[in-house]
Amino acid sequence: MELSIAFGLIYAIISTANYLIQIITVIPSLKNYQLDGLEILVAGNSNSIFYALMGSYLFLCISSFFIAFVFHKEKEQKAIRLLFFGAGLAGPI
């Protein structure tokens, strides 16, 4: 469970930075038609900082994988366990 929390915190920090940059920088720049130098910050650009920060979803998948071990193989928890394993294994895809 500790590993799941650790990877979840890493994801939360990176994602928060990602979305705050978009809200604080990109949206006001677009509204004011200040487009110079904005291409490094735009999410649709594969060379932007957001493209690199999308790697944070890998940490979310790893966190999901490790939290699956908290749920037991009992009938009620088996489906939840399988969903978390599936989300965790979807990371490399």
Jmol script that loads the backbone (N, CA, C; Angstrom):
load data "model"
ATOM      1  N   MET A   1       0.817  -1.187   0.000  1.00  0.00           N
ATOM      2  CA  MET A   1       0.000   0.000   0.000  1.00  0.00           C
ATOM      3  C   MET A   1       0.867   1.260   0.000  1.00  0.00           C
ATOM      4  N   GLU A   2       2.008   1.189   0.672  1.00  0.00           N
ATOM      5  CA  GLU A   2       2.888   2.355   0.717  1.00  0.00           C
ATOM      6  C   GLU A   2       3.411   2.703  -0.670  1.00  0.00           C
ATOM      7  N   LEU A   3       3.707   1.690  -1.463  1.00  0.00           N
ATOM      8  CA  LEU A   3       4.171   1.947  -2.829  1.00  0.00           C
ATOM      9  C   LEU A   3       3.087   2.628  -3.651  1.00  0.00           C
ATOM     10  N   SER A   4       1.872   2.198  -3.471  1.00  0.00           N
ATOM     11  CA  SER A   4       0.763   2.805  -4.193  1.00  0.00           C
ATOM     12  C   SER A   4       0.613   4.273  -3.828  1.00  0.00           C
ATOM     13  N   ILE A   5       0.721   4.574  -2.552  1.00  0.00           N
ATOM     14  CA  ILE A   5       0.614   5.969  -2.109  1.00  0.00           C
ATOM     15  C   ILE A   5       1.767   6.800  -2.649  1.00  0.00           C
ATOM     16  N   ALA A   6       2.972   6.239  -2.620  1.00  0.00           N
ATOM     17  CA  ALA A   6       4.144   6.968  -3.113  1.00  0.00           C
ATOM     18  C   ALA A   6       3.999   7.306  -4.597  1.00  0.00           C
ATOM     19  N   PHE A   7       3.633   6.313  -5.405  1.00  0.00           N
ATOM     20  CA  PHE A   7       3.472   6.567  -6.841  1.00  0.00           C
ATOM     21  C   PHE A   7       2.273   7.479  -7.118  1.00  0.00           C
ATOM     22  N   GLY A   8       1.230   7.352  -6.306  1.00  0.00           N
ATOM     23  CA  GLY A   8       0.083   8.243  -6.449  1.00  0.00           C
ATOM     24  C   GLY A   8       0.439   9.691  -6.141  1.00  0.00           C
ATOM     25  N   LEU A   9       1.289   9.902  -5.143  1.00  0.00           N
ATOM     26  CA  LEU A   9       1.730  11.263  -4.827  1.00  0.00           C
ATOM     27  C   LEU A   9       2.599  11.848  -5.935  1.00  0.00           C
ATOM     28  N   ILE A  10       3.455  11.035  -6.510  1.00  0.00           N
ATOM     29  CA  ILE A  10       4.274  11.504  -7.633  1.00  0.00           C
ATOM     30  C   ILE A  10       3.369  11.937  -8.782  1.00  0.00           C
ATOM     31  N   TYR A  11       2.371  11.099  -9.084  1.00  0.00           N
ATOM     32  CA  TYR A  11       1.416  11.451 -10.142  1.00  0.00           C
ATOM     33  C   TYR A  11       0.699  12.759  -9.817  1.00  0.00           C
ATOM     34  N   ALA A  12       0.233  12.899  -8.579  1.00  0.00           N
ATOM     35  CA  ALA A  12      -0.531  14.089  -8.199  1.00  0.00           C
ATOM     36  C   ALA A  12       0.312  15.359  -8.333  1.00  0.00           C
ATOM     37  N   ILE A  13       1.558  15.302  -7.944  1.00  0.00           N
ATOM     38  CA  ILE A  13       2.423  16.481  -8.021  1.00  0.00           C
ATOM     39  C   ILE A  13       2.680  16.880  -9.471  1.00  0.00           C
ATOM     40  N   ILE A  14       3.025  15.905 -10.305  1.00  0.00           N
ATOM     41  CA  ILE A  14       3.317  16.208 -11.709  1.00  0.00           C
ATOM     42  C   ILE A  14       2.063  16.700 -12.431  1.00  0.00           C
ATOM     43  N   SER A  15       0.936  16.056 -12.186  1.00  0.00           N
ATOM     44  CA  SER A  15      -0.309  16.458 -12.850  1.00  0.00           C
ATOM     45  C   SER A  15      -0.761  17.835 -12.404  1.00  0.00           C
ATOM     46  N   THR A  16      -0.605  18.130 -11.120  1.00  0.00           N
ATOM     47  CA  THR A  16      -0.965  19.453 -10.627  1.00  0.00           C
ATOM     48  C   THR A  16      -0.128  20.527 -11.304  1.00  0.00           C
ATOM     49  N   ALA A  17       1.164  20.289 -11.418  1.00  0.00           N
ATOM     50  CA  ALA A  17       2.037  21.247 -12.108  1.00  0.00           C
ATOM     51  C   ALA A  17       1.605  21.413 -13.562  1.00  0.00           C
ATOM     52  N   ASN A  18       1.306  20.311 -14.212  1.00  0.00           N
ATOM     53  CA  ASN A  18       0.885  20.333 -15.609  1.00  0.00           C
ATOM     54  C   ASN A  18      -0.358  21.198 -15.799  1.00  0.00           C
ATOM     55  N   TYR A  19      -1.387  20.939 -15.021  1.00  0.00           N
ATOM     56  CA  TYR A  19      -2.646  21.655 -15.203  1.00  0.00           C
ATOM     57  C   TYR A  19      -2.575  23.102 -14.725  1.00  0.00           C
ATOM     58  N   LEU A  20      -1.802  23.368 -13.686  1.00  0.00           N
ATOM     59  CA  LEU A  20      -1.651  24.752 -13.242  1.00  0.00           C
ATOM     60  C   LEU A  20      -0.943  25.604 -14.293  1.00  0.00           C
ATOM     61  N   ILE A  21       0.055  25.049 -14.953  1.00  0.00           N
ATOM     62  CA  ILE A  21       0.733  25.785 -16.020  1.00  0.00           C
ATOM     63  C   ILE A  21      -0.247  26.095 -17.148  1.00  0.00           C
ATOM     64  N   GLN A  22      -1.091  25.139 -17.482  1.00  0.00           N
ATOM     65  CA  GLN A  22      -2.068  25.377 -18.536  1.00  0.00           C
ATOM     66  C   GLN A  22      -3.054  26.468 -18.134  1.00  0.00           C
ATOM     67  N   ILE A  23      -3.553  26.406 -16.902  1.00  0.00           N
ATOM     68  CA  ILE A  23      -4.563  27.367 -16.455  1.00  0.00           C
ATOM     69  C   ILE A  23      -3.972  28.759 -16.277  1.00  0.00           C
ATOM     70  N   ILE A  24      -2.781  28.837 -15.700  1.00  0.00           N
ATOM     71  CA  ILE A  24      -2.201  30.141 -15.369  1.00  0.00           C
ATOM     72  C   ILE A  24      -1.515  30.791 -16.565  1.00  0.00           C
ATOM     73  N   THR A  25      -0.946  29.994 -17.450  1.00  0.00           N
ATOM     74  CA  THR A  25      -0.144  30.551 -18.532  1.00  0.00           C
ATOM     75  C   THR A  25      -0.822  30.467 -19.898  1.00  0.00           C
ATOM     76  N   VAL A  26      -1.235  29.288 -20.285  1.00  0.00           N
ATOM     77  CA  VAL A  26      -1.701  29.074 -21.653  1.00  0.00           C
ATOM     78  C   VAL A  26      -3.041  29.760 -21.914  1.00  0.00           C
ATOM     79  N   ILE A  27      -4.013  29.555 -21.062  1.00  0.00           N
ATOM     80  CA  ILE A  27      -5.355  30.102 -21.309  1.00  0.00           C
ATOM     81  C   ILE A  27      -5.342  31.629 -21.377  1.00  0.00           C
ATOM     82  N   PRO A  28      -4.725  32.334 -20.415  1.00  0.00           N
ATOM     83  CA  PRO A  28      -4.688  33.805 -20.551  1.00  0.00           C
ATOM     84  C   PRO A  28      -3.927  34.282 -21.785  1.00  0.00           C
ATOM     85  N   SER A  29      -2.862  33.574 -22.149  1.00  0.00           N
ATOM     86  CA  SER A  29      -2.117  33.967 -23.349  1.00  0.00           C
ATOM     87  C   SER A  29      -2.969  33.820 -24.600  1.00  0.00           C
ATOM     88  N   LEU A  30      -3.730  32.759 -24.683  1.00  0.00           N
ATOM     89  CA  LEU A  30      -4.607  32.564 -25.838  1.00  0.00           C
ATOM     90  C   LEU A  30      -5.710  33.622 -25.888  1.00  0.00           C
ATOM     91  N   LYS A  31      -6.256  33.962 -24.737  1.00  0.00           N
ATOM     92  CA  LYS A  31      -7.314  34.975 -24.701  1.00  0.00           C
ATOM     93  C   LYS A  31      -6.799  36.347 -25.112  1.00  0.00           C
ATOM     94  N   ASN A  32      -5.540  36.643 -24.808  1.00  0.00           N
ATOM     95  CA  ASN A  32      -4.952  37.949 -25.126  1.00  0.00           C
ATOM     96  C   ASN A  32      -4.182  37.939 -26.448  1.00  0.00           C
ATOM     97  N   TYR A  33      -4.288  36.844 -27.188  1.00  0.00           N
ATOM     98  CA  TYR A  33      -3.613  36.686 -28.483  1.00  0.00           C
ATOM     99  C   TYR A  33      -2.096  36.893 -28.373  1.00  0.00           C
ATOM    100  N   GLN A  34      -1.506  36.491 -27.263  1.00  0.00           N
ATOM    101  CA  GLN A  34      -0.055  36.536 -27.080  1.00  0.00           C
ATOM    102  C   GLN A  34       0.487  35.140 -27.349  1.00  0.00           C
ATOM    103  N   LEU A  35       0.826  34.879 -28.593  1.00  0.00           N
ATOM    104  CA  LEU A  35       1.184  33.526 -29.001  1.00  0.00           C
ATOM    105  C   LEU A  35       2.689  33.300 -29.127  1.00  0.00           C
ATOM    106  N   ASP A  36       3.491  34.344 -28.967  1.00  0.00           N
ATOM    107  CA  ASP A  36       4.934  34.191 -29.102  1.00  0.00           C
ATOM    108  C   ASP A  36       5.496  33.313 -27.985  1.00  0.00           C
ATOM    109  N   GLY A  37       6.182  32.260 -28.356  1.00  0.00           N
ATOM    110  CA  GLY A  37       6.802  31.354 -27.401  1.00  0.00           C
ATOM    111  C   GLY A  37       5.845  30.394 -26.728  1.00  0.00           C
ATOM    112  N   LEU A  38       4.603  30.409 -27.119  1.00  0.00           N
ATOM    113  CA  LEU A  38       3.597  29.573 -26.472  1.00  0.00           C
ATOM    114  C   LEU A  38       3.648  28.124 -26.944  1.00  0.00           C
ATOM    115  N   GLU A  39       4.281  27.880 -28.086  1.00  0.00           N
ATOM    116  CA  GLU A  39       4.282  26.514 -28.633  1.00  0.00           C
ATOM    117  C   GLU A  39       4.952  25.501 -27.709  1.00  0.00           C
ATOM    118  N   ILE A  40       5.852  25.931 -26.850  1.00  0.00           N
ATOM    119  CA  ILE A  40       6.511  25.014 -25.919  1.00  0.00           C
ATOM    120  C   ILE A  40       5.563  24.606 -24.788  1.00  0.00           C
ATOM    121  N   LEU A  41       4.471  25.345 -24.618  1.00  0.00           N
ATOM    122  CA  LEU A  41       3.534  25.071 -23.529  1.00  0.00           C
ATOM    123  C   LEU A  41       2.223  24.442 -23.972  1.00  0.00           C
ATOM    124  N   VAL A  42       1.953  24.416 -25.260  1.00  0.00           N
ATOM    125  CA  VAL A  42       0.663  23.931 -25.752  1.00  0.00           C
ATOM    126  C   VAL A  42       0.619  22.408 -25.736  1.00  0.00           C
ATOM    127  N   ALA A  43      -0.479  21.876 -25.227  1.00  0.00           N
ATOM    128  CA  ALA A  43      -0.589  20.430 -25.030  1.00  0.00           C
ATOM    129  C   ALA A  43      -0.595  19.645 -26.336  1.00  0.00           C
ATOM    130  N   GLY A  44      -1.067  20.210 -27.423  1.00  0.00           N
ATOM    131  CA  GLY A  44      -1.134  19.476 -28.686  1.00  0.00           C
ATOM    132  C   GLY A  44       0.208  19.322 -29.388  1.00  0.00           C
ATOM    133  N   ASN A  45       1.211  20.045 -28.974  1.00  0.00           N
ATOM    134  CA  ASN A  45       2.533  19.995 -29.594  1.00  0.00           C
ATOM    135  C   ASN A  45       3.337  18.848 -28.992  1.00  0.00           C
ATOM    136  N   SER A  46       3.818  17.942 -29.829  1.00  0.00           N
ATOM    137  CA  SER A  46       4.558  16.784 -29.316  1.00  0.00           C
ATOM    138  C   SER A  46       5.932  17.151 -28.768  1.00  0.00           C
ATOM    139  N   ASN A  47       6.385  18.370 -28.983  1.00  0.00           N
ATOM    140  CA  ASN A  47       7.655  18.826 -28.425  1.00  0.00           C
ATOM    141  C   ASN A  47       7.467  19.739 -27.218  1.00  0.00           C
ATOM    142  N   SER A  48       6.280  19.769 -26.665  1.00  0.00           N
ATOM    143  CA  SER A  48       6.003  20.692 -25.568  1.00  0.00           C
ATOM    144  C   SER A  48       6.290  20.045 -24.216  1.00  0.00           C
ATOM    145  N   ILE A  49       6.272  20.882 -23.195  1.00  0.00           N
ATOM    146  CA  ILE A  49       6.494  20.392 -21.841  1.00  0.00           C
ATOM    147  C   ILE A  49       5.338  19.499 -21.398  1.00  0.00           C
ATOM    148  N   PHE A  50       4.136  19.761 -21.884  1.00  0.00           N
ATOM    149  CA  PHE A  50       2.992  18.949 -21.496  1.00  0.00           C
ATOM    150  C   PHE A  50       3.094  17.530 -22.026  1.00  0.00           C
ATOM    151  N   TYR A  51       3.677  17.388 -23.176  1.00  0.00           N
ATOM    152  CA  TYR A  51       3.864  16.047 -23.729  1.00  0.00           C
ATOM    153  C   TYR A  51       4.790  15.240 -22.818  1.00  0.00           C
ATOM    154  N   ALA A  52       5.810  15.890 -22.286  1.00  0.00           N
ATOM    155  CA  ALA A  52       6.716  15.221 -21.356  1.00  0.00           C
ATOM    156  C   ALA A  52       6.023  14.935 -20.030  1.00  0.00           C
ATOM    157  N   LEU A  53       5.195  15.856 -19.577  1.00  0.00           N
ATOM    158  CA  LEU A  53       4.510  15.668 -18.296  1.00  0.00           C
ATOM    159  C   LEU A  53       3.391  14.634 -18.373  1.00  0.00           C
ATOM    160  N   MET A  54       2.973  14.266 -19.571  1.00  0.00           N
ATOM    161  CA  MET A  54       1.966  13.207 -19.701  1.00  0.00           C
ATOM    162  C   MET A  54       2.502  11.869 -19.218  1.00  0.00           C
ATOM    163  N   GLY A  55       3.807  11.766 -19.070  1.00  0.00           N
ATOM    164  CA  GLY A  55       4.399  10.557 -18.512  1.00  0.00           C
ATOM    165  C   GLY A  55       3.949  10.289 -17.088  1.00  0.00           C
ATOM    166  N   SER A  56       3.335  11.297 -16.464  1.00  0.00           N
ATOM    167  CA  SER A  56       2.856  11.112 -15.096  1.00  0.00           C
ATOM    168  C   SER A  56       1.770  10.039 -15.027  1.00  0.00           C
ATOM    169  N   TYR A  57       1.082   9.783 -16.130  1.00  0.00           N
ATOM    170  CA  TYR A  57       0.048   8.749 -16.117  1.00  0.00           C
ATOM    171  C   TYR A  57       0.637   7.361 -15.896  1.00  0.00           C
ATOM    172  N   LEU A  58       1.896   7.187 -16.206  1.00  0.00           N
ATOM    173  CA  LEU A  58       2.561   5.917 -15.898  1.00  0.00           C
ATOM    174  C   LEU A  58       2.609   5.714 -14.384  1.00  0.00           C
ATOM    175  N   PHE A  59       2.874   6.793 -13.633  1.00  0.00           N
ATOM    176  CA  PHE A  59       2.891   6.680 -12.178  1.00  0.00           C
ATOM    177  C   PHE A  59       1.509   6.345 -11.637  1.00  0.00           C
ATOM    178  N   LEU A  60       0.476   6.864 -12.269  1.00  0.00           N
ATOM    179  CA  LEU A  60      -0.889   6.542 -11.864  1.00  0.00           C
ATOM    180  C   LEU A  60      -1.179   5.057 -12.084  1.00  0.00           C
ATOM    181  N   CYS A  61      -0.729   4.523 -13.201  1.00  0.00           N
ATOM    182  CA  CYS A  61      -0.940   3.096 -13.488  1.00  0.00           C
ATOM    183  C   CYS A  61      -0.171   2.212 -12.510  1.00  0.00           C
ATOM    184  N   ILE A  62       1.048   2.606 -12.182  1.00  0.00           N
ATOM    185  CA  ILE A  62       1.826   1.840 -11.208  1.00  0.00           C
ATOM    186  C   ILE A  62       1.143   1.876  -9.846  1.00  0.00           C
ATOM    187  N   SER A  63       0.628   3.038  -9.473  1.00  0.00           N
ATOM    188  CA  SER A  63      -0.099   3.167  -8.216  1.00  0.00           C
ATOM    189  C   SER A  63      -1.332   2.263  -8.208  1.00  0.00           C
ATOM    190  N   SER A  64      -2.056   2.224  -9.321  1.00  0.00           N
ATOM    191  CA  SER A  64      -3.244   1.365  -9.423  1.00  0.00           C
ATOM    192  C   SER A  64      -2.878  -0.101  -9.300  1.00  0.00           C
ATOM    193  N   PHE A  65      -1.759  -0.483  -9.889  1.00  0.00           N
ATOM    194  CA  PHE A  65      -1.316  -1.875  -9.819  1.00  0.00           C
ATOM    195  C   PHE A  65      -1.034  -2.287  -8.379  1.00  0.00           C
ATOM    196  N   PHE A  66      -0.319  -1.445  -7.636  1.00  0.00           N
ATOM    197  CA  PHE A  66       0.048  -1.817  -6.273  1.00  0.00           C
ATOM    198  C   PHE A  66      -1.124  -1.745  -5.303  1.00  0.00           C
ATOM    199  N   ILE A  67      -2.096  -0.895  -5.549  1.00  0.00           N
ATOM    200  CA  ILE A  67      -3.247  -0.835  -4.652  1.00  0.00           C
ATOM    201  C   ILE A  67      -4.133  -2.067  -4.816  1.00  0.00           C
ATOM    202  N   ALA A  68      -4.012  -2.761  -5.928  1.00  0.00           N
ATOM    203  CA  ALA A  68      -4.813  -3.973  -6.148  1.00  0.00           C
ATOM    204  C   ALA A  68      -4.512  -5.040  -5.106  1.00  0.00           C
ATOM    205  N   PHE A  69      -3.313  -5.033  -4.551  1.00  0.00           N
ATOM    206  CA  PHE A  69      -2.945  -6.042  -3.554  1.00  0.00           C
ATOM    207  C   PHE A  69      -3.652  -5.829  -2.218  1.00  0.00           C
ATOM    208  N   VAL A  70      -4.263  -4.675  -2.032  1.00  0.00           N
ATOM    209  CA  VAL A  70      -5.004  -4.409  -0.796  1.00  0.00           C
ATOM    210  C   VAL A  70      -6.301  -5.221  -0.776  1.00  0.00           C
ATOM    211  N   PHE A  71      -6.889  -5.433  -1.939  1.00  0.00           N
ATOM    212  CA  PHE A  71      -8.144  -6.161  -2.035  1.00  0.00           C
ATOM    213  C   PHE A  71      -7.879  -7.658  -2.066  1.00  0.00           C
ATOM    214  N   HIS A  72      -8.733  -8.392  -1.389  1.00  0.00           N
ATOM    215  CA  HIS A  72      -8.553  -9.836  -1.265  1.00  0.00           C
ATOM    216  C   HIS A  72      -9.264 -10.570  -2.393  1.00  0.00           C
ATOM    217  N   LYS A  73      -9.054 -11.859  -2.430  1.00  0.00           N
ATOM    218  CA  LYS A  73      -9.647 -12.664  -3.500  1.00  0.00           C
ATOM    219  C   LYS A  73     -11.058 -13.132  -3.161  1.00  0.00           C
ATOM    220  N   GLU A  74     -11.673 -12.500  -2.185  1.00  0.00           N
ATOM    221  CA  GLU A  74     -13.057 -12.828  -1.850  1.00  0.00           C
ATOM    222  C   GLU A  74     -13.966 -12.367  -2.977  1.00  0.00           C
ATOM    223  N   LYS A  75     -15.139 -12.929  -3.023  1.00  0.00           N
ATOM    224  CA  LYS A  75     -16.057 -12.668  -4.121  1.00  0.00           C
ATOM    225  C   LYS A  75     -16.369 -11.180  -4.292  1.00  0.00           C
ATOM    226  N   GLU A  76     -16.594 -10.476  -3.183  1.00  0.00           N
ATOM    227  CA  GLU A  76     -16.976  -9.065  -3.258  1.00  0.00           C
ATOM    228  C   GLU A  76     -15.851  -8.181  -3.772  1.00  0.00           C
ATOM    229  N   GLN A  77     -14.621  -8.534  -3.463  1.00  0.00           N
ATOM    230  CA  GLN A  77     -13.488  -7.683  -3.790  1.00  0.00           C
ATOM    231  C   GLN A  77     -12.714  -8.132  -5.029  1.00  0.00           C
ATOM    232  N   LYS A  78     -13.072  -9.265  -5.563  1.00  0.00           N
ATOM    233  CA  LYS A  78     -12.332  -9.803  -6.704  1.00  0.00           C
ATOM    234  C   LYS A  78     -12.448  -8.896  -7.937  1.00  0.00           C
ATOM    235  N   ALA A  79     -13.637  -8.374  -8.196  1.00  0.00           N
ATOM    236  CA  ALA A  79     -13.831  -7.505  -9.362  1.00  0.00           C
ATOM    237  C   ALA A  79     -13.038  -6.209  -9.220  1.00  0.00           C
ATOM    238  N   ILE A  80     -13.043  -5.650  -8.017  1.00  0.00           N
ATOM    239  CA  ILE A  80     -12.291  -4.416  -7.782  1.00  0.00           C
ATOM    240  C   ILE A  80     -10.803  -4.675  -7.972  1.00  0.00           C
ATOM    241  N   ARG A  81     -10.335  -5.787  -7.445  1.00  0.00           N
ATOM    242  CA  ARG A  81      -8.921  -6.164  -7.584  1.00  0.00           C
ATOM    243  C   ARG A  81      -8.539  -6.294  -9.055  1.00  0.00           C
ATOM    244  N   LEU A  82      -9.386  -6.948  -9.843  1.00  0.00           N
ATOM    245  CA  LEU A  82      -9.099  -7.124 -11.262  1.00  0.00           C
ATOM    246  C   LEU A  82      -9.104  -5.798 -12.020  1.00  0.00           C
ATOM    247  N   LEU A  83     -10.004  -4.898 -11.640  1.00  0.00           N
ATOM    248  CA  LEU A  83     -10.038  -3.576 -12.282  1.00  0.00           C
ATOM    249  C   LEU A  83      -8.753  -2.799 -12.015  1.00  0.00           C
ATOM    250  N   PHE A  84      -8.262  -2.840 -10.783  1.00  0.00           N
ATOM    251  CA  PHE A  84      -7.018  -2.143 -10.473  1.00  0.00           C
ATOM    252  C   PHE A  84      -5.824  -2.790 -11.171  1.00  0.00           C
ATOM    253  N   PHE A  85      -5.791  -4.122 -11.236  1.00  0.00           N
ATOM    254  CA  PHE A  85      -4.719  -4.786 -11.984  1.00  0.00           C
ATOM    255  C   PHE A  85      -4.765  -4.397 -13.456  1.00  0.00           C
ATOM    256  N   GLY A  86      -5.980  -4.360 -14.002  1.00  0.00           N
ATOM    257  CA  GLY A  86      -6.124  -3.966 -15.411  1.00  0.00           C
ATOM    258  C   GLY A  86      -5.657  -2.551 -15.671  1.00  0.00           C
ATOM    259  N   ALA A  87      -6.013  -1.635 -14.777  1.00  0.00           N
ATOM    260  CA  ALA A  87      -5.564  -0.249 -14.922  1.00  0.00           C
ATOM    261  C   ALA A  87      -4.047  -0.151 -14.789  1.00  0.00           C
ATOM    262  N   GLY A  88      -3.486  -0.929 -13.909  1.00  0.00           N
ATOM    263  CA  GLY A  88      -2.036  -0.924 -13.717  1.00  0.00           C
ATOM    264  C   GLY A  88      -1.290  -1.482 -14.905  1.00  0.00           C
ATOM    265  N   LEU A  89      -1.822  -2.512 -15.510  1.00  0.00           N
ATOM    266  CA  LEU A  89      -1.166  -3.129 -16.650  1.00  0.00           C
ATOM    267  C   LEU A  89      -1.391  -2.345 -17.942  1.00  0.00           C
ATOM    268  N   ALA A  90      -2.347  -1.424 -17.930  1.00  0.00           N
ATOM    269  CA  ALA A  90      -2.607  -0.608 -19.119  1.00  0.00           C
ATOM    270  C   ALA A  90      -1.550   0.489 -19.305  1.00  0.00           C
ATOM    271  N   GLY A  91      -0.733   0.723 -18.307  1.00  0.00           N
ATOM    272  CA  GLY A  91       0.273   1.779 -18.358  1.00  0.00           C
ATOM    273  C   GLY A  91       1.224   1.693 -19.544  1.00  0.00           C
ATOM    274  N   PRO A  92       1.836   0.558 -19.774  1.00  0.00           N
ATOM    275  CA  PRO A  92       2.758   0.467 -20.908  1.00  0.00           C
ATOM    276  C   PRO A  92       2.075   0.636 -22.263  1.00  0.00           C
ATOM    277  N   ILE A  93       0.795   0.363 -22.322  1.00  0.00           N
ATOM    278  CA  ILE A  93       0.070   0.475 -23.593  1.00  0.00           C
ATOM    279  C   ILE A  93      -0.133   1.929 -23.896  1.00  0.00           C
TER     280      ILE A  93
END
end "model"
wireframe off; spacefill off
backbone 0.3
color backbone group
